[in-house]
Amino acid sequence: MSRGRSAPPEPRIKIRQMRNGDLPQVVAIETASSNTPWTRAMFQSELGRPGTIDLVADRGGDVLGFIMVSRYADVWHVLNVCVRAGQRGQGIGGRLLEELFERAAGKPHLGFTLEVRVSNETAIHLYRRKGFLDHGIRPGYYSDNNEDAIIMWRGGGPEDGWSG
């Protein structure tokens, strides 16, 4: 009788700090996912800047998704969240947000805000599950099609008496 070999287990997904070496994969995910993708220069200008949290979901060196967040005054602004098309619906976006909340926990007075396309029901649902609340509309926010954006907050925002 011969012994069958099973395939090695797939490496676990780790959420870690984004590095310059991740940018080719990050830009590829962004370009495949967005009508108005960020350029490599845009990512580089944010990456590692003071007051930013830039994370990737990594599985064995393969970037599956990312989040870019910048602190402005008294709020964390979620600038960009994206998961590779074939990996969506597996909780990666949620894990990126959870890691963000954990890393930003040292500043509990700071809230989180973001804008999301009104048509992006999947993202809106995720953000609401993670505690974001709707707080208005930015008409014509997206330049590619003049689509409106929903403004969302999680803690430290209008629901907490924030006056900006």
N, C-alpha and C positions, 0 to 999 in steps of 0.2 A: 504494500500500500504506500502510495506517495502522499506526502504531506502537502496540502495546498497552502500557498502563501496568501495571506490577506494583504490588501493594499495598506500602506502606512497611513495612520490617521492624518487627516487634514490639519495643518497648523491652526491653532486657535487665533481668533481675531484679537488684536491688541489695539487699544487706543493710546496713541503716543503723540508727542510733540512733532509737528511737521518740520522737515528739514529741507534744505535747498535741493538735495538729491531726489526728493519726492516730486519736485515741480513738473518734470516731464509727464508723470502719471496723473498728477492733479490737473494739469492743463488739458490732458487728453480726456479725462472724465468730464471736465467743465465744457470743453468744446463739443463733445458728443451730446451734452445734456441741455445746453442753453442756446436760445436764439441770439443772444447778445453776450457771448462768453467773455469772461475776464481774460486779458492777455497775460503772458508770462510776466511781463513787466509789472502789471497790476498786482499779481501775487507776490512778486519779489519786494515791491514797495511796502506791503503789509507784513510780510513774514519777518518775525523777530523784532518788529518795532516795539519800543516800550509801550506797555498798556495794551498788548494784544494777547490773545490766546488762539493759537493756530494748531489744530489737531488733525491727525489722519487715523483712519481705521486701517490697520495693516494686518495682512495674513501672509506670513512667510515672505515678506518683502514686496508683496503685491498690495498696492493701495486700492482700497475698495470704496473709500469715501473720505470726505474732509469737511471741516468747519473752520471758518475764519471769523474772528470776533475782535472788536476793538473797543476800548473804553474811551468814552467821550464824557468829560465832566463826571456826572454822577450816574452814568448808565453804561451797561455793556450793550453794544450794538452788534447784533448777529448780522454780519455782512453777506455771508455766503455759506450755504450748506448744500452738499451734493453727494449723492451715492451713485456709483456705477450702475448703469441700467440693469445689467444681469444680476445685481445683488440687492435690488430694492425689495422691500417687503420682508426683510429678514431681521429687522430691528437695528440695523447699523446706524441710521439717522438718530434713533432714540438713544443709542449708546453714546454717540458723539455729544448729544445734548446733555446727558447725565454727567459725562466726564467734564464738560464745560461747567456745569453747575457746581460740581465738586471742586474744581480748580479755582473757581471764583468765590467760593464759600467764605474766604477770609474777609470779604467785604460785604457783609449781609445787607448793608443799607443800599447797595447798588442793585438796581433792577436790570432786566433784560428787555430789549425791544428789537423788533424786526419788521420788515415789510415782506408781504408774500402776495403773489398774483392771486386775484380773486378766483381764477380758474384752476388753481393748483389745490384741488380738494384733498389730495393725499397729504401734502405738506400741512395744510390748515388743520386737518384731523390730528396729525402728529403733534403739532405745536399745542393744540388745545389739550391733548392727553398729557402733555408735559407741563401744563399749568399756565400757558399763555392765554390771555383774554383779548378779545377784539376791542379796539379803542378808536375806530374811525377808518376812513378811507382816504387814500391819496389819489385823487383823480388823475388819470393819464400818466401815472408814475413810470411805466415801462416804455422806453423810447422805441422799441421795435414794433409795437402794435398799439401804443397809447392805452394799454390795459391799466385798469385801476389796481391799486395795492391795498390790502387790508393792513392796517397798523396794529400790531399785537404787542402786549406787554406781559411780563411775568415778574411780579414783585417790584417794589421801588418805583412804580409808574403811577399813572393816574388813579388806580384803585387804592393806592397808599397815600394819596394826597400830595403826590409829587407835583411840583409846579414848574419844573424845567428851567 
